[in-house]
Amino acid sequence: MVKKATERKERLLPSGVPRWVRCYDNGGETTDRYTVVFTGRYAHKTARQHWALFMSASPFSPQGVGMHDTSPDQYDTGRSGWAPGMGRKCHLGRRIPFDSLPDDCKRAAIQDYSCLWDL
């Protein structure tokens, strides 16, 4: 049982990087500069709602921003049904690799991701 749990965690969180997220940076246009869109097949656990996390660089700080939202549609797919490629822009900002997020944003995203995927 422990081996299966460890293998599952490594599949979903390889090297500590969530597999099923897309990250965006709007370059500081708004206080909630960073967005993490949770993807994958978890919506059956969330009443068919898709999750997103909107944050400043310090989401745990009293002066920071860390907001959650849900939607029946994925946040970043637009009319085409596809998310922008890495480095491309959408209304959330430029898509960036998870590792480009500030450390506190990574921590907040992993907390939510772990909850969604029961890790």
Backbone hydrogen bonds in HBPLUS format (Angstrom, degrees):
<---DONOR---> <-ACCEPTOR-->    atom                        ^
c    i                          cat <-CA-CA->   ^        H-A-AA   ^      H-
h    n   atom  resd res      DA  || num        DHA   H-A  angle D-A-AA Bond
n    s   type  num  typ     dist DA aas  dist angle  dist       angle   num
A0005-ALA N   A0001-MET O   3.07 MM   4  6.32 159.2  2.11 148.2 153.7     1
A0006-THR N   A0002-VAL O   2.91 MM   4  6.12 155.2  1.98 148.3 155.2     2
A0007-GLU N   A0003-LYS O   2.88 MM   4  6.10 159.5  1.92 150.2 156.0     3
A0008-ARG N   A0004-LYS O   2.86 MM   4  6.01 156.7  1.92 147.8 154.4     4
A0009-LYS N   A0005-ALA O   2.96 MM   4  6.11 159.5  2.00 144.0 149.7     5
A0010-GLU N   A0006-THR O   2.99 MM   4  6.19 156.4  2.04 146.1 152.6     6
A0011-ARG N   A0007-GLU O   2.96 MM   4  6.21 144.0  2.09 142.2 152.0     7
A0012-LEU N   A0008-ARG O   2.95 MM   4  6.19 159.2  1.99 153.8 158.9     8
A0013-LEU N   A0009-LYS O   2.69 MM   4  5.52 142.9  1.82 147.8 157.9     9
A0019-ARG N   A0012-LEU O   3.02 MM   7  5.45 167.8  2.04 151.2 147.9    10
A0016-GLY N   A0013-LEU O   3.09 MM   3  5.13 150.9  2.17 131.6 123.7    11
A0017-VAL N   A0014-PRO O   2.98 MM   3  5.50 164.6  2.00 119.1 124.2    12
A0039-THR N   A0020-TRP O   2.85 MM  19  4.94 174.7  1.85 135.0 135.5    13
A0022-ARG N   A0037-VAL O   2.89 MM  15  5.15 146.1  2.00 142.2 152.8    14
A0037-VAL N   A0022-ARG O   2.80 MM  15  5.15 172.0  1.80 161.6 163.1    15
A0096-ILE N   A0023-CYS O   2.90 MM  73  5.49 158.2  1.94 129.5 136.6    16
A0024-TYR N   A0035-THR O   2.81 MM  11  5.05 147.0  1.92 151.5 157.4    17
A0035-THR N   A0024-TYR O   3.02 MM  11  5.05 157.3  2.07 133.5 138.2    18
A0025-ASP N   A0094-ARG O   2.92 MM  69  5.32 150.2  2.01 140.5 149.2    19
A0094-ARG N   A0025-ASP O   2.88 MM  69  5.32 152.9  1.96 143.1 134.5    20
A0026-ASN N   A0033-ARG O   3.03 MM   7  5.33 162.6  2.06 144.3 149.9    21
A0034-TYR N   A0055-MET O   2.85 MM  21  5.11 160.5  1.89 162.0 160.8    22
A0055-MET N   A0034-TYR O   2.75 MM  21  5.11 165.7  1.77 155.6 158.9    23
A0036-VAL N   A0053-LEU O   2.83 MM  17  5.13 156.3  1.89 148.2 156.2    24
A0053-LEU N   A0036-VAL O   2.88 MM  17  5.13 154.5  1.95 145.3 153.8    25
A0038-PHE N   A0051-TRP O   3.16 MM  13  5.62 166.4  2.18 145.5 148.9    26
A0045-LYS N   A0042-TYR O   2.75 MM   3  5.67 164.8  1.77 133.9 138.9    27
A0046-THR N   A0043-ALA O   3.03 MM   3  4.93 153.9  2.10 101.1 109.4    28
A0048-ARG N   A0043-ALA O   2.79 MM   5  4.42 149.2  1.88 157.1 148.3    29
A0049-GLN N   A0046-THR O   3.00 MM   3  5.39 146.1  2.12 110.7 120.5    30
A0050-HIS N   A0071-SER O   2.68 MM  21  5.21 173.8  1.68 153.3 154.8    31
A0071-SER N   A0050-HIS O   3.00 MM  21  5.21 138.8  2.17 135.8 148.0    32
A0052-ALA N   A0069-ASP O   3.03 MM  17  5.46 140.0  2.20 157.0 157.0    33
A0069-ASP N   A0052-ALA O   3.08 MM  17  5.46 147.3  2.19 150.4 151.2    34
A0054-PHE N   A0067-MET O   2.78 MM  13  5.13 168.1  1.80 157.0 161.0    35
A0067-MET N   A0054-PHE O   2.78 MM  13  5.13 166.2  1.80 159.3 161.8    36
A0056-SER N   A0065-VAL O   2.92 MM   9  5.01 153.5  2.00 134.9 132.4    37
A0061-SER N   A0058-SER O   3.17 MM   3  5.51 160.4  2.21 114.3 120.3    38
A0064-GLY N   A0061-SER O   2.92 MM   3  4.76 155.8  1.98 102.3 110.2    39
A0081-GLY N   A0078-GLY O   3.27 MM   3  5.68 147.2  2.38 106.5 115.0    40
A0088-ARG N   A0085-GLY O   2.91 MM   3  5.36 161.2  1.94 137.4 140.5    41
A0087-GLY N   A0095-ARG O   2.94 MM   8  5.05 152.3  2.01 126.5 135.2    42
A0095-ARG N   A0088-ARG O   2.83 MM   7  5.71 166.0  1.85 165.6 166.1    43
A0090-CYS N   A0093-GLY O   3.01 MM   3  5.43 146.1  2.13 135.6 144.6    44
A0093-GLY N   A0090-CYS O   3.05 MM   3  5.43 159.3  2.09 114.9 121.3    45
A0100-SER N   A0097-PRO O   2.92 MM   3  5.45 157.0  1.97 115.9 123.4    46
A0101-LEU N   A0098-PHE O   3.04 MM   3  5.70 167.0  2.06 121.3 125.6    47
A0105-CYS N   A0102-PRO O   3.00 MM   3  5.30 123.5  2.33 106.3 121.0    48
A0106-LYS N   A0102-PRO O   3.00 MM   4  6.36 154.7  2.07 155.7 163.8    49
A0107-ARG N   A0103-ASP O   2.96 MM   4  6.26 159.3  2.00 150.9 156.6    50
A0108-ALA N   A0104-ASP O   2.99 MM   4  6.19 160.9  2.03 144.7 149.3    51
A0109-ALA N   A0105-CYS O   2.93 MM   4  6.09 161.9  1.97 149.5 154.5    52
A0110-ILE N   A0106-LYS O   2.88 MM   4  6.08 160.9  1.91 153.8 158.9    53
A0111-GLN N   A0107-ARG O   3.00 MM   4  6.22 151.4  2.09 146.5 154.2    54
A0112-ASP N   A0108-ALA O   3.19 MM   4  6.51 164.5  2.22 151.0 153.4    55
A0113-TYR N   A0109-ALA O   2.85 MM   4  5.99 166.3  1.87 153.9 158.7    56
A0114-SER N   A0110-ILE O   2.85 MM   4  5.84 160.7  1.89 145.4 150.5    57
A0115-CYS N   A0111-GLN O   3.17 MM   4  6.39 147.7  2.28 140.0 148.4    58
A0116-LEU N   A0112-ASP O   2.93 MM   4  6.26 162.8  1.96 156.1 160.3    59
A0117-TRP N   A0113-TYR O   2.98 MM   4  6.15 158.7  2.03 154.4 159.6    60
A0119-LEU N   A0114-SER O   2.88 MM   5  4.72 162.7  1.91 136.3 141.8    61
A0118-ASP N   A0115-CYS O   3.37 MM   3  5.13 165.6  2.39  99.5 103.5    62
